[in-house]
């Protein structure tokens, strides 16, 4: 299983992905799911992947090949993040058709983020069918893979005005929550932090299974959650409990 999350706030973007693709009893496989396309001082892209590994690897390989061979459409020729998403979606769709049997088993989804000079930074999620959606003012993040466990913290904390460092920690806590509830998601964890207008993606970190930071983050989050839980108000303090004959039937 996979979990990837991208956050887009006014200050920039954060990308966070795990690297586990197989977590069987006797075998754990890891592959990076985050790919940087550093195309100079005027355009930067990040792609994160989920789904069939053969499809995602073939899609990324084709995108790199198109850049090397100066294809008519590639990440160097698109004029917007939307055009880049359309291009990635088409490459993915063709790879799925190439390898699929009866249209099943080779689906993949992607998150693409970046900035082209003269345009705002953006993140988009590309579905297996090739179409895409973007983040919004009310939901400044996108997820692919095992998304349900890490979503509550994102919903509660993130706004467009959230500082970039806070957004980064929020993405990491979202990943920690997912790893806690689903053992098929796990390290190494990759995090990339992009500041608006910098056209610099050098803040790219990798946290392995023995990372002290991951242990400290998990411990601190667990402890703070327990503290907050014990400070919750008593249940229905101002109300009287229901009597057996009010709003209920007794048998």
Secondary structure, DSSP 8 states (H G I E B T S, - for coil): --EEEEEEETTEEEEEE--EEEE-SS-EEE---EEEEE--TTEEEEEEEEE-HHHHHHHHHHHHHHHHTT-SSSTTT-SSHHHHHHHHHHHHHHHHHHH-BTTBS--EEEEEEEEETTS--EEEEE-TTS-EEE--SS--EEEEES-HHHHHHHHHH--TT--HHHHHHHHHHHHHHHHHH-TTS-SSEEEEEEETT------EEEE-TT-HHHHHHHHHHHHHHHHHHHTS--TTTTS----TTSSS---
